[in-house]
């Protein structure tokens, strides 16, 4: 599995590739801008189907996935990614404003590796993404 730390895999200058999946263009832009400023590379998708296709083709290091998408639920996207050999090991983190998710068992059973609340804290966000990778690599 690819390590989730910029510069730790492949070439010394390689950076973590993050797929941001959110139907809100504003949320995608904010996540993209914060992550790029912190040295990450980003891909973006507005729908679940687009996210699955990008994950298959580009195999990002981590996927930040909104739970509510226009074409399918985020949990269905996560389950689809877990069921496919090419994407099964990619860390998937719920990125959502839904606050009543209990203790996380629901998200884990759906194939998520973590949860980041929206609105994001722009100062903490890059480290939260890195931490999600650390947990998956462990």
N, C-alpha and C positions, 0 to 999 in steps of 0.2 A: 504494500500500500504506500502511496505517496505520503510523505510527511507533510504536516500542515504548518510548516514554518518557512517563511520566505528564505530562500537561499539554501535550504537544507537538502533538497533533492535535485536531481538533474544537474544543471549548471550552477555555479556559485551565485549567479545573478538572478536565478529564477525566483518568482514571487508567487505567493498563494493566489490561486484563481478561485473567486467566489461567484457563484450564481445567485443573484438576487431575484426572487420571484414574488411579485406583488402587482395587483391590477391597478394600483394608484401610481401614476407617473411621478407625482410629487414624492411619494415614499421611496420609489426606486431611485430617483435622482439624489435624494438626500443620502441614502445608504451608499450609493455608488460614489458620490463625492467624498464622503467621510472615509470610506475604505481606500479609495485611490490616493487621498492625501496621506494616508498611513502606509502607503507602499504596496497595497494589494492590486491585483488585476481583477476586473469584474466583467461579468456577463449579466444580461438582464432578460427577464421573461415576464409577460403580463398575464399569461394563462398557464394552466396546468399542462396542457398538451405541448405548448412551446417549451416549458421547463423540462419535460421528459425528453423531448427531442434534443435539446441543448445538452442535457446531462449525458445522454447516450453518445452524442457526437464529440463533445469537448471534455467530458469527464473532469469536472471541476473538483477542487480539493474540498470544498464545502458548499452546501446549498442552504440558503436562507429562504424559508418558504412560508408565505402567508397562509393562514388557514382557510381564508375565504377568497375564492377565485371565481371568475365569471363562468367558467366552463366545467369545473369540477372542484370538489373539496380538497383542501390541502392534505388531509389524511389519506385520501385516495391516491394523490400524487406520491406521497411518501411510501405507501404500500406498494404501488407499482414500481417505484425505484428499488425497493428492497427485494422484490420478486425477480428482478433482472440481474443476471450475473455481471454485466458491465457496470452497473450502478449500485449494486448491493452494498458495497463497502464505503460509499461516499457519505460522510457525515451530513445529516439533514437536521437543521435547526428550525423550529417553529419561530416565526417572526410575526407576532400578532398582538392586537390590542385586546383580544379576549382574555379577561383576567380570571375567570372562574374555571380554571383547568385542574383544580384539585391538586394532588400531590405529584402529578406528573406521570402516574401509571398509565393514564389514557394515552398520553403522547408517546410514551415508550412502547406501548403495545401496538401503536399505529406505525412505528418505525422511526420515530424522531429520536435524535440524540441529545436534544436540549431545547431550551426555550429562551427567547429574548423578547422582552416586552416592548411594544410600541406605545407611545412615541419613544424612539431610541434616545439614549443619553449619548450625544456625539463624542464626549470625552471617553466614555467607557466602552463604546461599541467595538472599536478595533480589537481590544483585548478580549472582549466577550467572544468574538469570532475566533480568535486564536485559541482561547480556552476550550471552545467546542471541539476544535481539532485535537487538542491535547488529550481530551477524554476519549475520543474515538481511537487515537493511536495507542493508548495505554493497553 
